Structures are given as structure tokens and as C-alpha cells.
């Protein structure tokens, strides 16, 4: 148990692991809020209106993917490469 605690303390001391943990917690929190919002929206709108909402959401997400053209990934790649130099 003591070895596990020492390894945990060593790992938690690294900035990368700490930032990754913050990112994971933030993502989980965001997913929880989204789940609650979808439940509330479905209750408020009813089946027919929620179906239309779902279709509109799906179309907007597909258009967003097409509109992006991978630009976010390219920016991340080139920024990370320029910071390494």
C-alpha cells in the first residue's frame, strides 16, 4: 500500500497528469449537464417536438463537421510542432 501511495504521489506531481485529470473531470461534468439538459428538453417539448429537435440537432452537427474541414486538428498539430522547436 505504501508503494502505491508513493507512486501516486509521484505521478500526481507531474503537470501533465494533473492537467489530464482536470480535463477528464471537466468532460464528465459537461456530459452530465448535457444529459440533464436533454432529459429536461424532452420532457418540456414532448415526443413530436423533441423528434424535430433531434433532427435539427443532427443536421446542425453534420454541417458543423463538414464546415470544419479538419481545421481544428490542423491547428493543433502545427501549433504543437511550432512549440516543440
Beta strands, then each sheet from edge to edge (+ up, - down):
end
